[in-house]
């Protein structure tokens, strides 16, 4: 053994604090100390083992976590349907949050007159032409065949048609009491320009929405005179004059005078045709074609209203209106009200899309008018100016920006709501205002297919979940849920 080598015993003595100086190791030439090298090496080894230990622990925790999750999932799948489950796992929360997993396809109009090729039935290509961009409106000639039009009209006659509007609508007093509005509050609501006076057009708009009776400015002046409402005879109602009128004063006066059918907002007869399983094949084919046309999920079309068939006799009309109203936090959609978890006197049909079919060609009149289509601006107040009422389809249809002539087999469809920019329903499209011009000769047959979608995605998702659960329950009992035939109150003729 050379003098530069050490025995283990010598090293132990050195570490134990012996006064004898240790022999210089070879690393002395590198200006380092043996004790520092050993300490650094020991620290490195310890830290390596420590990190390896931590990594192993973390890996073990992940393994246990995911293994237990998979076991729970497999036990849930393998569990029999009648096995006992905890109540909280079976009962959904009162307001579950649903992730947005559906995006509504919205067809681009490109420009007025633009023609797109669409495949709706095997072996045939239809042309779809853009009629306007505000609202987004399209026309598809030959959407229905001659035989399909005939079958739909015959089915409607077999079922029987009813009056589209009652002569007098009840319940307005009860609604006013429920809302608990004072005359001053009602006056302020009607006074659109807040000038302290009610103009003729402000009263006309209110009476039409509330009573369903179409009044002209001349009619209103006659009512003022009969009720002695306009004390100073200036054609305006002040708050003091308005206070003297009851909520149904106009309605009672008209009842005493007698209401003609021509004075109603709508003069037609209609019925509803079920389109689900078991329905006539033509009706099912139409629903399938509408699904392809709108490019919407089939479930949304299936859960919408049945097909409405309408007949207008000579003199029949439908004054300009919106198929669906704006939706506010206080407003519930009629079709999802069971999932709304709220009670409100305000409901609207939430008809996202209207598809209108012409079942025959009309000899005279009967056009579908869009008074403000592609207007630069929309102003409700300006719809009635100088006794010219653009909403009046009996007298002023020729003043509408766009009119579509009824041609057998042709379909037109438009969006009643804008997009919210995130693939769902946005605000109401006010330019979708439309009406049926008076039939001057012959009879007019049309059919409407509305696609109902709640602008509140959570409500729509809860509604679909509710219907799905009900359908499963019905299927378990050997029954079939008829999603098209629901309470008649959900079918609102706006």
Steps between C-alpha positions, in 0.01 A plus 500: 500500500645837406507804720235672294245229578289485816336213680142524612616511858714802434206676338280426800757642730528813302122552506489431870712802574856355535773760534709321243491682169365281218702419195444736204279341238574533130236768462724744683638590159156625411470719809204313653433336836391140554245597765315739263492242223349242729242741638393615153479142371298391801259794453454421129429134569250583775315752283481255210350234720263757654368617160460143380302426813271805450440411134410144597255624762332737250478224240346268757238760595406552134474126449273455802283797397440392141465134591226578752325731247499229234376244750212732599411560137507130417289419807252767390478349150475144626245580772147366425229757432316407816800526731493747787672831429553802714224758450744772406640290214154439351330833555642778284545841660211745470699712253779288351761681299539358150812560298433647157529194277262611223563776250217618275590504133392828345475521123676795340293722272806645320295765314146556376443283191778254584406141402625193690461136402350283776440126510178429689373177338694219331563554131390864491671834551300807609597861450480727802496873429570777752209744512631732773777531757290681762340265585705213362235368259515227236267359231506137375274431198373143466560414865173301500356304211147549371390171660658591837313831502174319427557244778574769762182694411291182510642397838423845639141482377461150644614618843289816482602863509424745779483877517851642526385776731206538734286808460576614855793401718444473874735520792637851455353629827650206689841563344487869594411408857777242516755755384352756739563793268356839576347722227808721522732203441295379203494853358879527523540163329281611211656844471789393279642846438430608862333828403214467749244435223384179336499526122273289282775260397597436864143405587462294182808292571383430855145405405613262225744314721257475788160445342582345164267753334642701214405864528562767241553864597143566383367224729689645793358847447150347498576324830632823652178671403280216626677478836545878527861423581664791316357792698686774313450326161866531397546135406732441797445347842650665806562314824187656651289381205663156506419454871127517418522191276487146632746235377241345268313817401582461129406135501163559665420781259580279200286219639207736524559622144570153362835375373536393138741231388683757290582686823694206645876478488463166325216369285562132419441140610770251594588160648809312623636179344717261701828405326650238731506121481182360357412820313429504127818439303469832318498686833807309621678568170432873534651504848810314376532746211474796739776351714728475196408849385568671832802278581395487865527200735202266440411506871425874483266449204333196661424694819354799316138574419299280264423616149240778492273511194308824434222588257412858405169557326438801278549806721725304735817665626756509779631843599876544537644335811800312636477123532695519824559773753812626674613296797585683822600353839134537604375319187464124466498303177173314466654171388757487785287641779505166685877534531502871578461454878313828514149635472435802283198641317721582201560225247598488135535215252877540444473407132858519380416415137179525298458274197191598298364277222253614234259212436324669207537792263264784587287666232519847654686652796625290790866598471729471802614855571816610684440874560851594616717233333853633440410842641802698612343549843206367697279735698173365638354847540550582132290201387191720534541842347236739368229235525708265279540179697767270358373221726158505333505220242144573386577850378876555475658178377623677188717723722701208641865475402462133397207282397514128418232372263341168606603225256408139561789291633724798578645539850643808665686499828656762720670548836294678765808546720854617439803296601660569837843474335580178687289253305170546680184712490544873544263796502175520308537612139252789481525502121321160495172690522261344245133450421256339259349738247124486451380232260307684230403198291484128575638312803847487647650190667830513688683289757744613769780301659658682792828396663478582871830574677540674834757784490597385851719199424470362852120501483501330160742234625295437816186473289656244267629303797154506657333380180763227462435377855126503443543308177709237677234466769227470237701242305548296819123486532458401135368840394628758255536867589337720241729801499301679231163483673530706814276743681317715245617808686856459371389579147470875504374685198699819537 
